Amino acid sequence: MIRYCGRDFTSLELAQMQALIKDNPQFNRSQLSKKVCTIFQWLKPDGKLKDMSCRVAMLRMHEDGLIRLPPPTNKKQPIRKIEFTPATNPQDPIFAQVNLIPELRFQIVSKPNSALWNEYIARYHYLGYTPLPGAQLRYFIYAGEQLVALTGFGAAAWQTAPRDQFIGWSHEQRKNNLHLVVNNARFLILPWIKSKNLASKILSITARNIPDDWEKRYSIRPVLLETFVETKRFTGTCYKAANWRLCGQTKGRGKLGPAGKISVPIKDVLVYPLDKRFKKILKK
């Protein structure tokens, strides 16, 4: 038994994959991963093929010498640098408490305005823009007609000790139910917006909206939000004011860092339950 991308593969399954590759020399890597997903019934919670995870798993098996994939058919395209346009130039500043600004309005990002969200994040968020992994929802937040903030939510971290200890789930329970946890990967109040308590109000409204929005898009209702706050940059005050719970801190290893050595910034791990039964649900 060997594990890749959260799934255990038996020696028999590896032999099946080797036979599939040998018997179908016309298949490219994408076709092979889709076929493997179908044969092994490796599916997302919504019933769709878990194709990208399978593709990554097969690539790692290839690198480890367990299978031999055909050469890639498409050369990897370099990531195109986002050019900043007048559309994301600073707007009129707002200096007012949140109860004195127009009512907040949340707009889910769609294909026509996706590039604009990316540009704002690339231009003004300290982490810049990188594609969110897996299932995701992104928002523009307006006060009246003026854009004041942007948020992005994506797949939860595969494992992080403070969160996992807080939930108290087993490895198998985490594997089965991780899709019910959603990660707040980006949160940006635009730098010309100075409104006391705006950030915590946005987080509170988001916690009310995202279960329905996520379920509408993916037919999955999340029960827990998570986020990571870099301790040297931020105190996480707005999350705490919005009743997020501090679980602990990361160890600064990152995904692949060596044990006992800090290779990435240490972050606070905070969570927000979306359902009072979240532990019971996640530990099924």
Helices and strands as residue ranges (DSSP letters): E 2-4, E 7-9, H 11-23, H 29-40, H 51-63, G 86-88, E 94-95, G 98-100, E 104-108, G 111-113, H 114-124, E 137-143, E 146-155, H 161-167, H 171-177, G 178-180, E 181-189, E 193-194, H 198-218, E 224-230, H 237-241, E 245-249, E 267-273, H 278-282
